[in-house]
C-alpha cells in the first residue's frame, strides 16, 4: 500500500504516481500518517466530523487553495474540505462514513481495503506500547479550564500565605 505525500490518498502497490495529483507515491511510514478519507462541504463536512468524533476518530479538515472560499472567513463554512484521518483509524473511519451515507460503498477504491486493514493491524501490533487514548476536544477543554483554575488557586494561596507569614513576623518583632 502506498500513499501520496501531497494529497494523502491511498493507492495499491502497483501504482507509482497519484491518480489525483500526479506526485510520486511512497510507502506508509507511521500509524498516525494523515490519510485522505472524503471531500465534503458545509453541513455534510460537520456531520462527518461529528460522526468521526463520536467514534473516537480524530479528523482534520484540510482546505486546498482551490477549494477555499470567503465563506470560511465569514463563518458560513461552505468551503470544500478534504477530511483526513490517521491511517490506523482509516478502516473504522471509512465504515463510519459509509454508515452515515457520506461514502458510497460501490465507488471503486484505488487501494485494497483488506490490505489497509491488515497493515493497520500490523502497525498496531508494532506500536501497541505507544498507543494512548486521544482526548476529545471537550475533554481537552475541560482539562485546560481546570488547569487554569488550579493555577489561579495556587497563586492566590502563595499571595495569601506570604501576607500571613509577613504579618506573623511583624507580630513577633513587635511592629
Secondary structure, DSSP 8 states (H G I E B T S, - for coil): -EEETTT--EE-TT--B-TTT--BEEE---TT-EEEEEEEEHHHHHHHHHHHHHTT--EEEE--TTT--HHHHHT---SEEEEEEEGGGHHHHHHHHHHTTSS-TTS--SS-HHHHHHHHHHHHHHTTTT------HHHHHHHHHHHHHHHHHHHHHHHHHHHHHHHHHHHHHT-
